[in-house]
Amino acid sequence: MPSSSASRIDPQTLRTTIAVLVGGIAVILDSTIVSVALHELAADLDTGVDTIQWVTTGYLLALGVVIPLVGWLQSRMGAKRLWIASLAVFLLGSILCAVAWDASSLIAFRVVQGIGGGAMVPLMTTMIMQASRGPERGRLMAMVALPTAVGPILGPVIGGLILGVADWRWLFLVNVPLCLAGLLLAWRMLPADGPATRVRLDVVGLVLLSPALVGLLFGLSNVTGDGGFARSDVLAPMIGGLVLLAAFVVWALRRRGAALVDLRVLRSRPTWSASALLFLSGASLYGAMLLLPLYFQELRGADALGAGLLLIPQGVGSLVSRTAAARLLERLGARGVAAIGFLLVGIATIPFAFADANTSIWLLMVALFVRGLGLGIVIVPVMTVAFVGLPHDKVPHASIVTRVAQQVGGSVGVALLAVILSASATATGSPALAFDAAFWWAVGFTVVAVVLSFALPGRKALAEDDPATVAAAEREASEAVAEV
């Protein structure tokens, strides 16, 4: 009889995973827990919703600024020091948000939170992937996928429950015990590591990439307003962001291993295929998280908390599928598990594409549970294989690339589905038909993802972690450093 997952994982690797998960849960929940409180925040701080929206937008843009720097910061500080410093910054931002006295101070303090959180999310994946190898990674990623998949779903629910019994300031104070526990565990359980080889900061790359991500994320965040993609505050930052991103790609390919983010990791099929699938999974998850609450509110008459509670089956499905995903990964490989997961997500979204105000709520609850099963299954193989065959020093670069892909994919999914929903409502004059059209687009994301899943490596590559490829990549990296 096979031993338990925990017993087959290296003890130090398991301790590292537990330590970063405890601190990381607060960051993952924080990305959506505030979304249900915008109207209450606007009323309490005596400002408009358009201003208080920057509580979310400022946090998002801070992530875009910090994420590209994580690889360089890790090389200068070491993973343990950077993790503890980032978690401390996030804790400070949470406390400051709880004592904010007006909208401007709250927005500024959310940026502080975003700076800490922006470093933690890619670093969490990097630390776990660098500490593990082979089949062990699938079991570890099943643990990491739990807050990653469930956090965006349960965030609004937890936020609504907190607002039901307490002041909005507790949305931020709830982070304090998690952060303190995370700091204690990080200090006690993370292995000590000093800075790696001193790497010069690629200033040109930073000046190109960080503003590029900020421009793209800011432009996409404005799409939900009237005018969609035709708005000047959408087109200008997006075009600017795309131009800067193209310039960064040219610059990074010339700089090779000395670039802020080494894009040569995308030469690896596991990395580029996983990045593309994370883009699509981000679009599917976050795009649907725009549509689903709106459907329950606008067509079914639920309030914000009621809509959040109706999404609980999706979170339960993700919880249930977590263990199964790791076992399926070992038996079927990433290719088969990802295809099955995206297929479940697509099939379970179809009932919403036919739904109206009178559709059986129980049918939709079952569909949400199945959709959660698919989402929980998808994250594990995609995040696991993204690092197959990469040498140790390239893992931070791959982690940044995959995180950016998921973040931008989520923003694209929200923006695109918001525009489709608005345009369809105008064209048909029927909210029900507008939601049907938007959900069909969400199904389309998953169809593309099912096809792309077959570009992932098979079970053999994951089991062996392709040592020959790792050695070849390490030789290539050494040659590149010598050339620079």
TORZATI-490813 format. One record per residue: z, x, y of N, C-alpha, C in turn; residue in three letters. Coordinates in steps of 0.05 Angstrom, whole numbers, plus 5000, padded with zeros to 4 digits. Layout:
# TORZATI-490813
ZXYZXYZXYALA;...
END
This chain:
# TORZATI-490813
500050174976500050005000500050185025MET;498350135045498150305068500650305084PRO;501250525095503650545113503050415139SER;505250365154504950235180503550415199SER;502350295220500850445240502550655253SER;505050575260506750755274507351005258ALA;507750965231508551195214506251395211SER;503751315216501551495212500651625238ARG;502051565260501451685286503351905291ILE;502352135301504052355308506352265326ASP;508852335320511152235336510952285366PRO;510152535373509952595401507752425415GLN;505552385401503452215412504451935416THR;505951835397507051565400509051545423LEU;510651755426512551755449511051755476ARG;508851915477507251925501506051645507THR;505151515487503851245490505951045500THR;508351045488510350855496511250905525ILE;511551165532512451225559510451135581ALA;507951185576505951105597505450805597VAL;505750675574505350385573507550235589LEU;510050325587512250195601511750205632VAL;510950445641510350465670507750335677GLY;505750335659503150225666502949925666GLY;504749795652504649495651504949375679ILE;506749495695507149385722504649405739ALA;503149625736500649665752498549465743VAL;498249425717496249245707496848955715ILE;499348875713500048595721499648565751LEU;500248775766500248745795497448695806ASP;495348755791492648715801491948425804SER;493448245789492847955791495247785798THR;497647895796500047725799500247605827ILE;499147745847499347655875497247445882VAL;495147415865492947235872493746945876SER;495846855862496646575865498446535890VAL;499146745904501046725926499746745954ALA;497146755955495846815981496446596001LEU;496346345993496846126012499746126022HIS;501646176003504446196011504946436029GLU;503646656023504046896040502946836068LEU;500646706070499446646096501346466112ALA;502446266099504246086113506846226122ALA;508046376104510546506109510346726131ASP;508046866131507647086150506046996175LEU;505546736176504346616200501646746206ASP;499846746187497146856191495246696174THR;492646756177490546606163490046716135GLY;488846556118488246646091486246876092VAL;484346866112482347086114483747356120ASP;485947346134487447596139489047676115THR;490547496103492247556081490647636056ILE;488047566055486347646033486347956031GLN;486848096053486848386053489148496036TRP;491148326029493248416011491948485984VAL;489948345976488448405951486348615956THR;484848575978482548755984483549045989THR;485749066005486749336011487649485985GLY;488949335967489749455941487349545926TYR;485249385926482749455911481449695923LEU;481249715949479949945962481550195958LEU;484250175958485850415953485250525925ALA;484850355906484150445879481550605880LEU;479550495895476950635897477150905909GLY;478950945927479251205940480551405921VAL;482551325906484151505890482951575863VAL;481651385850480751425822479051685819ILE;477151745838475551985834477152245835PRO;479552235848481152475851482952545827LEU;483152355808485152385787484752635770VAL;482252695763481652925747482453185760GLY;481853205786482553445801485653465804TRP;486953245810489853245814491253325788LEU;490153235765491353305739491153605734GLN;488853725742488454005738490354175756SER;491154055778492854205797495854165791ARG;496553925782499453855779500353845750MET;498453795732499253735704499653435701GLY;499153335677499153045673501952925677ALA;504053055667506652935669507552915698LYS;507253125713508053125741506452915757ARG;503852905752502152705766502952425759LEU;503552375733504352105725506952025739TRP;508952195738511452135751511152095781ILE;509652265794509152235823507751975829ALA;505651905813504151665818505851415814SER;507551415793509251185787511351165809LEU;512351385820514251375842513051265867ALA;510551335872509051215896508750915892VAL;507950835868507650545863510350405866PHE;512450515856515150395860515850375889LEU;515350585905515950575933514250355947LEU;511750345940510050125951511049855944GLY;512049815920513049555911515549475928SER;517349665932519749605948519049545977ILE;517149705988516249666015514949386019LEU;513349305999512049046000514148826001CYS;516248855986518348655984519848626010ALA;519848826027521348816053519348796077VAL;516848736071514848716092515648496112ALA;515148546138515948356158513648196171TRP;511148286166508848136176506448206158ASP;504248076164501848116148500848406148ALA;500948536172499948806174501549006157SER;504248976158505949146142505549106113SER;505248856104504748796076502148916066LEU;500048886082497449006075497649306072ILE;499049436092499349726091500949816067ALA;502949666060504649746037503149686010PHE;501349496010499749445986497849685982ARG;496949806004495250046001496850275988VAL;499450295996501150495983501250445953VAL;501650195946501650115917499050195904GLN;496850135917494250195906493750495901GLY;494850655919494650945916496051045890ILE;498450945886499851015861498550895837GLY;497850645838496550515815493850615809GLY;492350695829489650805825489651055809GLY;491651215812491851465796492851405768ALA;494551205765495851155739493951045718MET;492150865725490550735705488750925690VAL;487051085703485451275688487151495675PRO;489351575688491051785677492351695651LEU;493051435649494251325625492451365601MET;489851305605487951335583487551625577THR;487351795597486852085593489152205577THR;491652145583493852265570493952185540MET;493351935534493451845507491151965491ILE;488751975503486452075489486652375484MET;487852525503488152815499490252875479GLN;492152695474494252745455493552665427ALA;491352515423490652405397487852495389SER;487152425364484552495353483952325329ARG;481452255325480452125301481451835299GLY;482051745274482851465269485351385283PRO;487051585289489551525304488951395331GLU;486651455343486051355369485651045369ARG;484550945347484150655346486850505347GLY;488850605332491450475331492850495359ARG;492550735371493750765398492450595418LEU;489750575417488350405437488950115433MET;489650035409490549755404493049705420ALA;494849905422497249875438496549865468MET;494750045477494050055505492549805513VAL;490949695495489249465501490949215506ALA;493449215496495048975499495548905529LEU;496649085545496949015573494349005588PRO;492349165580489749175593488348905590THR;488448785566487048535562488648295571ALA;491348305567492948075573493948065602VAL;494148305614495148315642493648145661GLY;490948165663489548005682489747705676PRO;490247635651490447355643493247235650ILE;495247395643498047295647499047345675LEU;497747525691498647585718498947325735GLY;496847165737497146915753499246725742PRO;499546715715501646545703504446635712VAL;504946895709507547005716508046975746ILE;505947025762506146985791506946695798GLY;505646505784506246225790509046155782GLY;509946255759512746205750514746315769LEU;514246555779516146685798516246515824ILE;513946425834513846265858515246005855LEU;515345905829516645655824519645665827GLY;520845905824523745925824524846115845VAL;523046275858524046475876522046525899ALA;522846695918521246765941518946945933ASP;516846955949514547125942515247425940TRP;517347505953518147785952518747875924ARG;519547695907520147765879517647825863TRP;515247765873512747855861512648155860LEU;513948285879513948575881516548695870PHE;518748555874521248665863521348665833LEU;519748495820519648485791518648745780VAL;517148905796516149165787518349375785ASN;520549335800522549555803523749635776VAL;524849445760525949525734523949655716PRO;521449555716519449675699518849965707LEU;518650005734518050275744520350465739CYS;522850375742525050545737525250625707LEU;524750425690524750485661522450675655ALA;520150635667517850805663518351095672GLY;519751125695520351395704522251535685LEU;524251395676526251515657524851595631LEU;523251425620521851485595519851715599LEU;518451725622516551935627517952205629ALA;520252205642521852455645522852555618TRP;523652365601524852435575522852485553ARG;520552335553518852325530516152465533MET;515152485558512552615561512852915557LEU;510953045543511053335539510653475565PRO;512153695569511853855593509153995593ALA;507753985614505154125617504854225645ASP;504054465648503554575675500754525683GLY;500054605707497254585716495354735698PRO;492954625696490854755680489554975697ALA;487255065689485855265705485455155733THR;486155315753485955215781483055145788ARG;482554895795479954805801479754745831VAL;477754845844477354785872476554495876ARG;477654375897476954105903474054095913LEU;472453925900469653875909469753695933ASP;469953805956470253655981467853475986VAL;465453595982462953445987462853205968VAL;463553255942463553035923465452815930GLY;467852895940469852695949468852535972LEU;467652665992466552536016464352336008VAL;462952395987460752215978461751985960LEU;463452055940464151865919466151655928LEU;468351745940470451555948469351345968SER;467951425990466851216007464751045993PRO;463351155974461351005959462750775944ALA;464950835930466350625915467650425934LEU;468750525956469950345976467850155987VAL;465550255993463350086004462549875984GLY;462149955959461249765939463349555934LEU;465849635930467949445924468549265948LEU;468349375973468849205996466549005999PHE;464049095996461848905999461948685978GLY;462548755953462648555932464948365936LEU;467148465948469448285952468848075974SER;466848125991466147926012464047726003ASN;462947755979460847585970461747295967VAL;464347255961465346985956465446815980THR;465046926004464946766028462246636032GLY;461946466053459446326059457246536064ASP;454846476052452646656056452046846033GLY;454046886016453647055992452747335998GLY;450647425984449647695987448147736014PHE;447547516028446047546053447847616076ALA;450447616073452347676095452047966103ARG;452448026129452248296138454548466128SER;456948346124459148496114459048536084ASP;456948436071456348486043454148696041VAL;451948646055449648816052450149106063LEU;451349116087451649386099453449566082ALA;455849486074457449666058456249716030PRO;454849516018453749565992451349755993MET;449649726013447449916016448450196021ILE;450350216040451550476045452850596021GLY;454250426005455550525981453550625960GLY;451350475957449350555938447950825946LEU;447450855972446251105982448151335977VAL;450651305983452651515979452951575949LEU;452851365932453151405904450751565893LEU;448351495902445951645893446151935902ALA;447151985926447452255936449452405919ALA;451652265911453652395894452452475867PHE;450852295855449652355829447952615831VAL;446352635852444752875856446453125859VAL;448553095875450353315881451853395855TRP;452853205841454453255817452853395795ALA;450353305792448653435772448053725779LEU;447853785804447454055812449954225809ARG;452254105814454754255812455754285783ARG;454754115766455454125737458454115734ARG;459654315721462554305715464354325739GLY;463254405762464854435786464954185803ALA;463553975794463453715809466153575807ALA;466753405827469153245827469353085802LEU;467152955793467052815768464552925754VAL;464953045731462653175716461152955702ASP;458852885713457252665702455752745677LEU;455952995669454753075643456052945619ARG;458452835623459652685601457952445593VAL;456252355611454552125604452152205587LEU;451852465581449952545562450852475534ARG;453452435530454452355505453952055501SER;452651985479452051705473454451525472ARG;456651615459459051445459460051395487PRO;459951595505461051555532459351365548THR;456651405548455051235565454950945554TRP;454850915528454750645517457350505521SER;459650645518462250525523462550455553ALA;461550615571461750565599460150305606SER;457750285595456050045600457449795589ALA;458749815566460049585554462649515570LEU;463949715581466349665598465449525624LEU;463149605634462049465657461649165651PHE;460449115628459948835620462448685613LEU;464348825600466848685594468448625619SER;468348815639469648755665468348515678GLY;465748495677464348265689465048005675ALA;465248025648465947785633468847695637SER;470647885637473547825639474147725667LEU;473547885687474347825715472547595726TYR;470047595718468247375727469247105717GLY;469947095692470946845681473746775692ALA;475246975699477846925711477646805739MET;475246825751474646675776473946385768LEU;472246345748471146085742473245905728LEU;474746015709476545845694478745695710LEU;480245845727482245695744480945495762PRO;478545565774477145385792476245135777LEU;475345165752474544935737476844745733TYR;479144855724481444675719482544555745PHE;482244695768483244585793481344385805GLN;478744455807476844285821475844045804GLU;475544085778474543865762476643725746LEU;478943855740481043725725483443655741ARG;483543735767485743655784488343805781GLY;488244035767490744195763491444345789ALA;494044405793494744575815494544865805ASP;495245065823494945345816496545425792ALA;499145335791500845395768499845265743LEU;498945015745497944865722495445005711GLY;493645095728491245235719492045495705ALA;494045635716494845875703496045825675GLY;497645615673498845555647496745475626LEU;494645345635492445265617490945505606LEU;491245735619489945975609491546135589LEU;493946035583495746175564494446215537ILE;492946015526491746065500489946305499PRO;488646375521486946605521488646865519GLN;490946865532492747095530493947115502GLY;494546885490495646885462493546995443VAL;491046915447488847015430488647325431GLY;488847435455488747725459491147855445SER;493447735446495747845432495347845402LEU;494347625391494047595363492047805352VAL;489847855367487748025357488248315360SER;490448395373490948675378491148845353ARG;492848755334493148915309490648905292THR;489348675291486948645275484748825285ALA;484648865311482449035323482649315313ALA;485049435311485349705301484549725272ALA;485349525256484549535227481549495223ARG;480449315239477549275237475949525246LEU;477049665266475749905275475550115253LEU;477650145237477650335215475750255193GLU;475449995189473749895167470749865175ARG;470249765199467549695207466349895227LEU;468050045240467050225261466750075288GLY;466450225309466450115336464049925340ALA;461849995328459349835332459749555322ARG;460749525298461149255287463249095301GLY;465549225307467749085319467048995347VAL;465749165363464949085390462948845389ALA;461048855371459148635369460448375362ALA;462348385343463848145335465548045358ILE;466848225373468548145395466948005417GLY;464748135425463048015446461747745437PHE;461147735411459947485400462047265402LEU;464547315395466647115397467047025426LEU;466947225445467247155473465046965482VAL;462547035474460246875482460346595471GLY;460946575444461046305431463246135444ILE;465546255449467746105460467346025489ALA;465446155503464946075531462945845532THR;461345805511459345595511460445315516ILE;462745245504463844975510464244925540PRO;464945125555465345095584462645055598PHE;460545155586457845115598456844835594ALA;458144675577457444395573459644205584PHE;461844325594464144165601463744015628ALA;465243795630465443645655468343565658ASP;468843375676471543295682472843145658ALA;471243045639472342885617472343025590ASN;471543275589471543425564474343455553THR;474543435527477243445513478643705521SER;481043685531482543925539483344085515ILE;483743955492484444095467482144265457TRP;479644165460477344325452477244575470LEU;477744545495477644775514479944975508LEU;482244875500484445045493483745215468MET;482545095449481645245425479545455433VAL;477745375450475645565459476845795474ALA;478945745490480245965505481646145485LEU;482946035464484246205445482246385431PHE;480046275423477946445410476846645429VAL;476546565454475546755475477546995478ARG;480146925477482147135478481947325454GLY;481547205430481147375407478947575411LEU;476647485422474447665426475047875447GLY;476347805469476947995489478848205479LEU;480848125463482748315452481448505432GLY;479448415417478048585398476248785412ILE;474948695434472948865447474049115459VAL;476349095473477349325488477949565470ILE;479049515446479949735429477649925421VAL;475449825409473350005400471950145424PRO;471549995445470050105468471650335481VAL;474250285486475850495498476250735479MET;476250685453476750895434474351085432THR;471950975429469651145424468551285449VAL;469451195473468551315497469051615499ALA;471051715483471851995484471152145459PHE;469752025441469052165416467152395422VAL;467852625411466152865414466453015439GLY;468252925457468553065483470753285480LEU;470353515492472453715492474753625509PRO;477053755506479553675518479353655549HIS;477953845561477853855591475953655602ASP;474253525585472353325595473453045594LYS;475653005580476852745577477552615604VAL;478752765623479352635649476852535663PRO;474652685661472152595674471152335661HIS;471152325634470352085620472151845627ALA;474751905629476651695636476051575664SER;475351745683474651655710472051485709ILE;470051585694467451445693467851165681VAL;469451145658469850885645471450705663THR;473450805677475050635695473350535718ARG;471650705730469950615751468050395741VAL;466950435718465050245706466349975703ALA;468849975693470249715689470949585715GLN;471849745735472649645761470249525775GLN;468049675776465649575790464449335775VAL;464549345748463549125732465048865738GLY;467748885740469248655747468548535774GLY;468148715794467448625821464648495821SER;462748615806460048505804460148225791VAL;461748205769461947945755463047725773GLY;465147785788466347595806464347515828VAL;463047715840461247665862458847495852ALA;457647585830455247445820455847155812LEU;457947115798458646845789459446665812LEU;460746785832461446625856458946535871ALA;456946705873454546635887453046425871VAL;452946455845451546255828452945985829ILE;455545985829457045735830456545595857LEU;456545745879456045635905453245535908SER;451245695899448445615902447845375884ALA;448945365860448445135842449644885853SER;452044905865453344665877451644555899ALA;450444735916448744645938446244525928THR;445044645907442444555897442644285882ALA;444744255866445044015849446743805861THR;448543885880450443685891452543595871GLY;452643735848454543665827456343905820SER;458943885825460644115818460644165788PRO;460343965771460344005742457944165734ALA;455544095744453144245738453244525748LEU;454544565771454844835783456445015764ALA;458744905754460345055735458845115710PHE;457244915700455644955676453845195679ASP;452445205702450545425707451945695708ALA;454245705722455745955724456746055697ALA;457745865680458745945654456446035636PHE;454045925639451746025623451146315630TRP;451446385656451146665664453246845651TRP;455646745649457846895636457146935606ALA;455946725594455046755566452946975565VAL;451146985585449047185585450047465586GLY;452247515601453547775601454247865572PHE;455347675557456247755530453947795511THR;451747645515449347685498448247965501VAL;448048055526447248335532449148525519VAL;451748475521453748655510453548665479ALA;452948445466452648445437450448635429VAL;448148625443445848795437446649085442VAL;447949145465448649415472450749535454LEU;452249365440454349455422453249635400SER;450749595393449549745371448850025379PHE;449150095405448850375414451350535410ALA;453550405403456050555398455850705372LEU;457450925369457351075344458550925321PRO;457951005297458850875273461650965265GLY;462650865243465350925233465751215227ARG;463751355217464051635209464751805232LYS;463351765255463751935279466651905289ALA;467751665288470451615297472451745278LEU;472051715252473951825233474152135235ALA;471852255239471852555241472252655269GLU;471952475288471952555317469952775322ASP;468052805304465752985308466553265317ASP;467953425301468853685310466553865318PRO;464253845305462054015313461053955341ALA;461053705348460253625375462253725395THR;464853705388466853805406466554105411VAL;466054255390465754545393463354615409ALA;461154475404458754525420459154455449ALA;460554235454461054155482462854365496ALA;464854465481466554665493465054925500GLU;463155005482461455235488459755195513ARG;458654945515456954875538458654885563GLU;461154785562462854785586463455075594ALA;463955245575464555525582462255665594SER;459755605584457355725596456955615624GLU;457555355628457155245655459055375675ALA;461655425667463555555684462655835691VAL;461555975671460556245676458256245696ALA;456456045694454256025712455155975741GLU;457255805743458355735770459655985782VAL;
END
